């Protein structure tokens, strides 16, 4: 009897638990994607608590270039690039008495510069990310809390003359958190230096160029994009907006990928794996709201409203004037680097770029973001691409 009672009570509790669960509402506007063109990429990585998207996305881009060229899969070492780059950036900050910012960020040019000048190594030739300080992934909170005041003390201090020892001390900090860059290592049974390993990858690093589109500089000429993380003053070729987008489409369709740098702080960039250039005025109208009420909503509520519209969320029509204004008023910044590798369409036929992120298998699409062409047109700061992927008429105008 006691056994029957226990079974009956357990059944009642299970039934009650199921009855208490509310079914989540089905969003009929949820995106459904069909792939149009997908180029090869390597595995999704996780930069974790480090401002190294520029490092992860650019090495991912070069890994895809190797895949396209040879079919070989490599896992290039982000720590090697970060180690060399942070020392170079510190030297630049000291040389300019602190007038160049010293921070975690960077640009696609930094990994390119590192490989060309210092070489590269595979991931397992250096300590695993975070392992030197007892973590399983990168966490630069303590690292930069130690390193930044060190660099600033040298760069902005009242020194009549500097010794070379500040570099020795800084290198010790960098090596303590990232590991020492190897002079030699073995990969697949062969011995390499970082320089010989870089040469073995089969890439011509003169093939890579940076593209942008802003009207405050002449089109068809290179210029230095004026953002803090472009601290090496690398140049980008300036082309009209339509041509900036045409290069991306041509590259993807010809089997190439793109290292993209841009802004992801907009309301249309969601943590679920979507990015749209939302027309907030139309959203307000569709939801029966007004500008005043919309502005009072929290960011989470705005995101929920946009999510509810899903595939039918309205987008702005992007113009060169919009791009320039957003750049000039700090709405568009270079706050994230990602890797564009494909094109897909939703159930309404709208096309999106498939973009590899470096936040692990995060979001609805396990590390891939689907970003509308309007979003990319609006929020691109610049991108790196193989010049062979650029349409011939554009290459001719640029002289490359």
C-alpha positions as CSV (number, residue, x, y, z in Angstrom):
1,X,0.0,0.0,0.0
2,X,2.8,2.4,1.0
3,X,4.5,1.5,-2.4
4,X,1.3,2.3,-4.3
5,X,0.9,5.5,-2.4
6,X,4.5,6.6,-3.2
7,X,4.0,5.8,-6.9
8,X,0.7,7.7,-7.0
9,X,2.2,10.7,-5.3
10,X,5.2,10.7,-7.7
11,X,2.8,10.5,-10.7
12,X,0.8,13.4,-9.3
13,X,3.9,15.5,-8.8
14,X,5.2,14.8,-12.3
15,X,1.8,15.6,-13.8
16,X,1.6,18.8,-11.8
17,X,5.1,19.8,-12.9
18,X,4.2,19.3,-16.5
19,X,0.9,21.2,-16.0
20,X,2.8,24.1,-14.5
21,X,5.1,24.4,-17.5
22,X,4.0,27.1,-19.9
23,X,4.6,26.5,-23.6
24,X,6.8,29.2,-25.1
25,X,5.0,31.2,-27.8
26,X,6.0,30.2,-31.3
27,X,7.4,33.1,-33.3
28,X,6.0,32.7,-36.8
29,X,8.4,35.4,-38.0
30,X,11.5,33.4,-36.9
31,X,14.2,33.3,-39.6
32,X,14.6,30.2,-41.7
33,X,17.8,30.2,-43.7
34,X,18.8,28.5,-47.0
35,X,22.5,28.5,-47.9
36,X,23.3,30.0,-51.3
37,X,27.1,29.8,-51.2
38,X,29.3,28.6,-48.3
39,X,33.1,28.6,-48.4
40,X,35.4,26.6,-46.2
41,X,36.3,27.7,-42.7
42,X,38.1,26.2,-39.8
43,X,36.6,25.4,-36.4
44,X,34.8,28.0,-34.2
45,X,37.2,29.5,-31.5
46,X,36.4,31.4,-28.3
47,X,38.3,34.6,-27.5
48,X,36.5,34.6,-24.1
49,X,37.4,37.6,-21.9
50,X,40.0,39.1,-24.2
51,X,39.8,42.0,-26.7
52,X,41.4,39.9,-29.5
53,X,38.6,39.6,-32.1
54,X,41.0,41.2,-34.6
55,X,43.5,38.3,-33.9
56,X,41.0,35.4,-34.0
57,X,39.1,36.7,-37.1
58,X,42.2,37.5,-39.2
59,X,43.9,34.2,-38.4
60,X,40.6,32.5,-39.2
61,X,40.7,34.3,-42.6
62,X,44.2,33.2,-43.3
63,X,43.3,29.6,-42.3
64,X,40.5,29.7,-44.9
65,X,42.9,31.1,-47.5
66,X,45.2,28.1,-46.8
67,X,42.2,25.7,-47.1
68,X,41.2,27.3,-50.4
69,X,44.8,27.0,-51.7
70,X,45.8,23.6,-50.5
71,X,43.0,21.9,-48.8
72,X,45.1,21.7,-45.6
73,X,43.6,22.6,-42.2
74,X,45.8,24.7,-39.8
75,X,45.1,26.1,-36.3
76,X,47.3,29.2,-36.2
77,X,48.4,30.6,-32.8
78,X,46.6,33.7,-31.6
79,X,48.9,34.0,-28.6
80,X,51.9,34.3,-30.8
81,X,50.3,37.2,-32.7
82,X,49.1,38.9,-29.4
83,X,52.6,38.5,-27.8
84,X,54.4,40.3,-30.7
85,X,51.6,42.8,-31.3
86,X,51.3,44.0,-27.7
87,X,55.0,44.6,-27.4
88,X,55.0,46.5,-30.7
89,X,52.0,48.6,-29.6
90,X,53.7,49.4,-26.3
91,X,56.9,50.5,-28.1
92,X,54.7,52.8,-30.4
93,X,52.9,54.2,-27.3
94,X,56.2,55.0,-25.6
95,X,57.7,56.5,-28.7
96,X,54.7,58.8,-29.0
97,X,54.7,59.6,-25.2
98,X,51.3,58.0,-24.8
99,X,49.6,59.7,-27.7
100,X,48.9,56.3,-29.3
101,X,46.4,54.4,-27.2
102,X,47.6,51.1,-25.6
103,X,44.7,48.7,-25.5
104,X,43.6,45.1,-26.2
105,X,42.2,45.9,-29.6
106,X,43.7,45.9,-33.0
107,X,43.1,45.5,-36.7
108,X,43.5,43.0,-39.5
109,X,46.8,44.6,-40.3
110,X,48.3,43.5,-37.0
111,X,48.3,39.7,-37.6
112,X,49.3,40.3,-41.3
113,X,52.3,42.4,-40.0
114,X,53.2,39.8,-37.4
115,X,53.3,36.9,-39.9
116,X,55.3,38.9,-42.5
117,X,57.8,40.3,-40.0
118,X,58.0,37.7,-37.2
119,X,56.4,34.5,-38.6
120,X,53.7,32.4,-36.9
121,X,53.4,29.0,-35.2
122,X,50.7,26.5,-34.7
123,X,48.4,26.7,-31.7
124,X,50.0,23.8,-29.8
125,X,53.5,25.3,-30.0
126,X,52.6,27.7,-27.2
127,X,50.7,27.2,-23.9
128,X,46.9,26.7,-24.2
129,X,44.9,29.9,-23.8
130,X,44.5,30.8,-20.1
131,X,46.5,27.8,-18.9
132,X,49.4,29.8,-17.4
133,X,47.1,31.4,-14.8
134,X,44.8,28.5,-14.2
135,X,42.0,29.3,-16.6
136,X,40.6,27.2,-19.5
137,X,40.3,30.2,-21.9
138,X,41.7,33.7,-22.3
139,X,40.9,36.2,-19.5
140,X,42.8,39.4,-19.9
141,X,41.3,41.3,-17.0
142,X,44.3,40.9,-14.7
143,X,46.8,40.8,-17.6
144,X,45.9,44.3,-18.8
145,X,45.3,45.6,-15.3
146,X,49.0,44.9,-14.7
147,X,50.3,45.8,-18.2
148,X,48.5,49.0,-19.0
149,X,49.8,51.1,-16.0
150,X,53.3,49.7,-16.6
151,X,53.2,51.0,-20.2
152,X,51.6,54.3,-19.2
153,X,54.2,54.8,-16.5
154,X,57.0,54.6,-19.1
155,X,55.2,56.5,-21.9
156,X,53.9,59.4,-19.7
157,X,56.5,59.5,-17.0
158,X,58.8,62.4,-16.4
159,X,61.9,60.7,-17.7
160,X,64.9,62.5,-19.2
161,X,66.2,59.3,-20.8
162,X,64.8,55.8,-21.0
163,X,66.8,52.6,-20.6
164,X,66.1,49.5,-22.6
165,X,65.1,47.6,-19.4
166,X,61.4,48.6,-19.6
167,X,61.1,46.4,-22.7
168,X,62.7,43.4,-20.8
169,X,60.2,43.9,-17.9
170,X,57.2,44.3,-20.2
171,X,58.2,41.2,-22.2
172,X,58.3,39.3,-18.9
173,X,54.7,40.3,-18.1
174,X,53.5,39.4,-21.7
175,X,55.3,36.0,-21.5
176,X,53.9,35.3,-18.0
177,X,50.3,35.5,-19.3
178,X,50.6,34.4,-23.0
179,X,53.7,32.2,-23.0
180,X,57.0,32.8,-24.7
181,X,57.1,32.7,-28.5
182,X,59.1,29.7,-29.6
183,X,62.4,30.1,-31.5
184,X,61.9,26.6,-33.0
185,X,59.2,23.9,-32.8
186,X,58.2,20.7,-34.5
187,X,55.1,20.4,-36.6
188,X,54.1,17.1,-38.3
189,X,57.6,15.7,-37.8
190,X,59.4,18.7,-39.3
191,X,61.4,21.4,-37.4
192,X,60.5,25.0,-38.1
193,X,61.2,28.5,-36.9
194,X,58.2,30.9,-36.9
195,X,59.6,32.4,-40.1
196,X,60.0,29.2,-42.0
197,X,56.6,27.9,-40.8
198,X,55.0,31.1,-42.2
199,X,56.7,30.5,-45.6
200,X,55.5,26.9,-45.6
201,X,51.8,28.0,-45.5
202,X,51.8,28.7,-49.2
203,X,50.3,32.2,-49.0
204,X,51.6,35.3,-50.8
205,X,51.0,38.0,-48.2
206,X,51.3,40.7,-50.9
207,X,47.9,39.5,-52.2
208,X,46.0,41.0,-49.2
209,X,44.5,44.5,-49.3
210,X,42.1,46.5,-47.1
211,X,38.9,48.0,-48.5
212,X,36.7,50.8,-47.1
213,X,34.2,53.4,-48.2
214,X,34.0,56.9,-46.7
215,X,33.2,60.1,-48.5
216,X,35.5,62.4,-46.5
217,X,38.5,61.1,-48.5
218,X,38.8,60.7,-52.3
219,X,37.6,57.5,-53.8
220,X,39.9,55.2,-55.7
221,X,42.9,56.1,-53.5
222,X,44.2,54.6,-50.3
223,X,44.0,56.4,-46.9
224,X,44.6,55.7,-43.3
225,X,41.2,55.0,-41.6
226,X,41.2,57.2,-38.5
227,X,40.4,54.9,-35.6
228,X,42.4,54.3,-32.5
229,X,43.1,50.6,-33.1
230,X,44.6,51.4,-36.5
231,X,47.7,52.4,-34.5
232,X,50.1,51.1,-37.2
233,X,48.4,53.6,-39.6
234,X,47.7,51.0,-42.2
235,X,46.0,52.2,-45.4
236,X,42.7,51.0,-46.9
237,X,41.6,51.5,-50.5
238,X,38.6,53.8,-50.6
239,X,35.8,52.8,-53.0
240,X,32.2,53.9,-53.5
241,X,29.6,52.0,-51.3
242,X,28.2,49.9,-54.2
243,X,31.7,48.8,-55.1
244,X,32.6,48.0,-51.5
245,X,29.6,45.6,-51.5
246,X,30.3,44.3,-55.0
247,X,33.7,43.2,-53.9
248,X,32.3,41.1,-51.0
249,X,29.7,39.4,-53.2
250,X,32.3,38.7,-55.9
251,X,34.8,37.3,-53.4
252,X,32.2,34.9,-51.8
253,X,30.9,33.7,-55.1
254,X,34.5,33.1,-56.4
255,X,35.3,31.0,-53.3
256,X,37.1,33.6,-51.2
257,X,36.3,34.8,-47.7
258,X,36.7,38.2,-46.0
259,X,38.0,39.5,-42.7
260,X,35.5,42.1,-41.6
261,X,35.9,44.9,-39.1
262,X,33.0,47.0,-38.0
263,X,30.4,48.0,-35.5
264,X,28.2,45.5,-33.6
265,X,26.7,47.9,-31.0
266,X,23.5,48.5,-32.8
267,X,20.1,47.3,-31.6
268,X,19.8,45.1,-34.7
269,X,22.9,43.1,-33.7
270,X,21.5,40.4,-31.4
271,X,23.2,37.9,-29.1
272,X,21.2,35.2,-30.9
273,X,23.2,35.3,-34.1
274,X,21.4,37.9,-36.3
275,X,22.4,41.4,-37.4
276,X,20.0,43.8,-39.2
277,X,20.1,47.5,-40.0
278,X,16.8,48.2,-38.2
279,X,14.7,51.1,-39.3
280,X,13.5,52.1,-35.8
281,X,10.9,54.6,-37.1
282,X,9.2,51.8,-39.0
283,X,9.4,49.5,-36.0
284,X,7.7,52.1,-33.8
285,X,4.9,52.4,-36.4
286,X,4.5,48.6,-36.7
287,X,4.3,48.2,-32.9
288,X,1.9,51.1,-32.4
289,X,4.6,53.0,-30.5
290,X,6.0,56.5,-30.9
291,X,9.5,57.9,-30.7
292,X,9.1,59.1,-27.1
293,X,7.9,55.7,-25.8
294,X,10.5,53.9,-27.9
295,X,13.3,55.9,-26.3
296,X,12.1,55.0,-22.8
297,X,12.2,51.3,-23.5
298,X,15.2,49.4,-22.1
299,X,17.6,47.8,-24.5
300,X,16.3,44.4,-23.7
301,X,12.7,45.4,-24.5
302,X,13.8,47.0,-27.7
303,X,15.6,43.8,-28.6
304,X,12.5,41.7,-27.7
305,X,10.3,44.0,-29.9
306,X,12.7,43.6,-32.9
307,X,13.0,39.8,-32.3
308,X,9.2,39.5,-32.4
309,X,9.1,41.0,-35.9
310,X,11.9,38.6,-36.9
311,X,12.2,38.1,-40.6
312,X,9.7,41.0,-41.2
313,X,11.7,43.6,-39.2
314,X,12.1,46.7,-41.5
315,X,15.6,47.9,-42.5
316,X,17.0,51.2,-43.6
317,X,18.1,51.9,-47.1
318,X,21.8,52.6,-46.6
319,X,23.5,55.5,-48.4
320,X,27.0,56.9,-48.4
321,X,25.8,59.9,-46.4
322,X,24.4,57.6,-43.7
323,X,27.7,55.8,-43.4
324,X,29.7,59.0,-43.2
325,X,27.4,60.5,-40.6
326,X,27.5,57.4,-38.4
327,X,31.3,57.3,-38.6
328,X,31.7,61.0,-37.9
329,X,29.4,61.0,-34.8
330,X,30.9,57.8,-33.3
331,X,27.8,55.6,-34.0
332,X,30.0,53.4,-36.2
333,X,33.2,52.3,-34.5
334,X,35.7,49.5,-35.1
335,X,34.5,47.5,-32.1
336,X,34.6,43.9,-33.5
337,X,36.3,41.7,-36.1
338,X,34.5,38.7,-37.7
339,X,35.0,36.4,-40.7
340,X,32.6,36.5,-43.7
341,X,32.4,33.2,-45.4
342,X,29.1,32.7,-47.2
343,X,25.7,33.9,-48.4
344,X,22.3,32.7,-47.4
345,X,18.7,33.8,-47.8
346,X,15.7,33.8,-45.6
347,X,12.1,32.6,-46.3
348,X,11.3,36.0,-47.9
349,X,14.3,35.8,-50.2
350,X,16.4,38.5,-48.5
351,X,20.1,37.7,-48.6
352,X,22.5,37.6,-45.6
353,X,26.2,37.1,-45.2
354,X,27.2,34.1,-43.1
355,X,29.8,35.3,-40.6
356,X,32.0,33.3,-38.3
357,X,32.3,34.9,-34.8
358,X,34.9,34.1,-32.1
359,X,32.6,33.7,-29.1
360,X,32.6,30.0,-29.2
361,X,29.5,28.0,-30.3
362,X,27.3,30.8,-29.0
363,X,23.9,31.9,-30.3
364,X,21.2,30.1,-32.3
365,X,23.6,29.2,-35.1
366,X,26.5,27.8,-33.0
367,X,29.0,30.6,-33.6
368,X,27.7,31.8,-37.0
369,X,26.0,35.2,-37.4
370,X,23.6,35.9,-40.2
371,X,24.1,39.6,-41.1
372,X,22.0,41.4,-43.7
373,X,23.6,43.1,-46.6
374,X,22.2,46.4,-45.3
375,X,23.9,45.9,-42.0
376,X,27.2,45.2,-43.6
377,X,26.8,48.2,-45.9
378,X,26.0,50.4,-43.0
379,X,28.4,49.2,-40.3
380,X,31.6,48.2,-42.1
381,X,34.7,50.1,-41.0
382,X,37.0,48.2,-43.4
383,X,37.8,44.6,-44.4
384,X,40.7,42.5,-45.7
385,X,40.4,40.5,-48.8
386,X,42.6,38.7,-51.4
387,X,43.0,41.2,-54.2
388,X,42.4,38.4,-56.7
389,X,38.8,38.3,-55.4
390,X,38.2,41.9,-56.5
391,X,36.3,42.4,-59.8
392,X,38.7,43.3,-62.6
393,X,37.3,46.7,-63.3
394,X,37.7,47.8,-59.7
395,X,41.3,46.4,-59.5
396,X,42.1,48.4,-62.6
397,X,40.7,51.6,-61.1
398,X,42.7,51.0,-57.9
399,X,45.9,50.1,-59.8
400,X,46.4,46.7,-58.0
